[in-house]
Amino acid sequence: MPDWLRHYRRGDLPHDLLASLTLLVLLIPQGLAYALLAGLPPQAGLYASIVPVVVYALLGSSATLSVGPAALPSLMTATALAGMAAPGSAAWMALAGMVALLSGVLRMGLAWLRFGFIANFLSHSVVGGFVSGSALLIVLSQLPQLLGISAHGATAWQIATELVRALPQTNLHALMLSGAALVLLLAGRRWIKPGLQKLGLSAQAADLWGKAFPIVVVVAGAVASSLLALPVRSVGVLPAGLPPLAWPAMDIATAGAIVPAILAIALVGFVDSYSIAQSLALKRRESVDPNRELLALGAANTAAGLTGGFPVSASFGRSAANELAGARTQLAGVLTAAWIALILLVFTDLFASMPLAVLSATIVVAVSQMIDLSIFRLAWRYDRRDALVYLATLVGVLVLGVVDAILLGVGLSLALFIWRTSQPHLAVLGRVAGTEHYRNVLRYEVDTEPEILAVRIDESLYFANIRFVRAGLVTMLGQRPKTRELLLVLSAVNAIDVSALQGLRELNRVLLEQGVRLHFAVVKGPVMDQLKQSGFLDELSGQVHLSTHAAMQALKASHGQDYVI
């Protein structure tokens, strides 16, 4: 039993009940729309909003995170299955369920291994570029629905090619309906909240009504379509009844072919959801457990795969609205799932006249907010190499597809990390006059000694950079022929691997042959423990000093010089 349920307070019930109704208003159009985005029948979006939501509520560590259909996993599902079956067919639904199930099992396995740290493997540049590129691809994928035509594809080029081919079949009624919906949604996003505040509503109430405005537009579109008998595609009457419990048909060869997609969906879904949970927890001064989140999201996706759904994830918009509506616990999500189950049992005919063009318009407006260039602008000012990773990932989504773009982004980030750490900064240090502080001779006016070369290594030492460090030290020594003491300041070194240790041993031996002693200063505890265990300190020609200043005092004293501050 989760903690929130074990210690539930009666006073929280009104708040959770109100939040559940708010979530319901948001989740119904999003669930239907994201199911269509994933190439599934609209009821699959409602199926994915019941059992997975309850499962996350029982296992998750966030009090207000809203899990269910979301844009990114829907798009990734559609692109992963492109060409394997006809969208909307029974085979497609089975494949989507298999993707959800396998991505869920993978996440649960990683949680069991306590691999929650994998959230750190996607940099902000990769995530930002991926999200923005995915948003652009989603907008492009919705153009056929807005125009009332049929066109599919996994990349921007494929969609554009199909779109141009089918453009002559544009349904003018669908175009006018979607155009009106877009205008209303964009106007509502800009004017509803300030307008309601002018009428006297509180900022919180006005914000909630603004977030709920899309369902008003969807209902208006359904009424207009029905009254005018417009010849446009609509949702239709949904099958009545609760989600079917069934094991999705699995084919080993098919599963093997989409393993990269399953890995990408699992990783991106977890990183995105955990980031949202962290931001909500920070606001509420709470904490979330990455391994518990990995387990909860894995179980939720497994449940989605077994109940006719598709991969689910957290939604920032719904989660923020849930928190804003006053949700105190995950009971808000459980109640929302109950309302959706009731609708599926009794009110499935409500969706009969809901136009697909209007649902697509809600997707376009919702995902357009995901296009965030602030990370790119920051990276461009701070480090343009990260900005290039952002652009490469964004373009990769459009040109290569979402799965290959993730691999490209992660590969570029790791390559950039290795490149940076393979050439660490080496700073020659000198003493700031009258102090015990030592700074880079290229940045400060400092005093140095011809017999002592103090060098700070600004990176951990490992196989990729030890040769660079040794070559740099040899060059520095060649420029200072009077040097008899080499002091390495290791204040920035957090680890030394076996290759680096061997490199230091060889450096110590070569320097000793040249009459130069090797010393260390400011060695961190874990690094010192490893050095002691290796036996290298017994070979070291010099000594290990507590601080740079203490080292300089001892070395100058060994050369018969007074050291005066």
Number of C-alpha atoms within 10 A of each C-alpha: 7 13 11 16 13 8 8 14 11 7 9 15 16 14 17 26 21 17 26 27 18 24 23 24 18 20 27 19 25 28 25 24 30 28 28 27 28 31 25 26 23 25 26 26 31 29 27 29 31 28 26 33 31 23 22 27 27 19 20 27 24 23 25 29 32 30 29 33 33 27 26 28 24 27 24 24 26 23 20 26 22 16 13 11 14 14 20 15 13 13 15 22 25 22 26 26 30 28 32 32 28 21 29 29 21 22 29 25 15 18 21 14 10 15 15 21 13 15 19 9 13 20 17 17 26 29 21 24 31 29 24 25 28 28 27 20 23 23 19 17 25 22 22 25 25 27 23 25 20 15 20 21 18 23 20 20 13 15 21 18 14 16 23 11 12 16 15 9 12 17 18 14 17 24 21 14 24 26 17 15 25 22 13 17 25 16 11 20 18 12 12 19 22 17 14 17 15 12 10 11 15 12 14 15 16 20 21 17 19 20 21 19 18 28 19 14 21 23 18 15 23 24 15 16 21 16 10 9 10 16 14 19 17 19 22 16 16 17 12 16 13 18 23 11 12 12 14 20 11 13 11 7 8 13 16 11 13 16 15 16 23 26 17 22 29 27 21 23 25 25 24 19 23 25 16 21 29 19 16 22 18 12 10 12 9 14 15 18 15 24 23 19 24 34 27 27 35 33 25 34 37 30 29 35 31 24 24 26 36 34 36 34 30 27 22 20 16 24 22 18 25 29 23 16 23 20 26 22 25 28 25 33 33 23 22 27 26 19 16 19 21 15 18 21 14 11 14 17 15 16 19 14 24 25 28 27 33 30 30 29 29 24 24 22 18 19 20 15 11 16 16 15 13 10 16 22 13 14 19 15 10 11 12 14 15 23 21 18 26 30 21 20 32 30 19 24 29 24 18 18 22 30 23 17 25 27 16 19 26 20 15 20 22 15 12 15 11 13 13 13 17 20 17 18 15 18 18 21 25 24 22 18 13 10 10 13 13 20 18 18 16 11 9 13 13 17 14 16 13 11 16 21 23 24 23 24 19 18 22 20 27 18 16 15 21 23 18 14 22 16 13 16 19 14 11 16 18 11 10 14 10 14 18 21 24 22 26 24 26 23 18 15 17 15 16 21 15 12 16 21 19 15 19 21 16 13 16 21 17 13 19 16 9 9 12 21 21 22 20 24 23 21 21 15 10 11 17 16 11 16 16 11 10 12 10 16 17 11 10 18 17 19 17 18 18 13 17 25 17 13 21 23 15 17 22 16 12 10 12 9 11 11 11 8 9
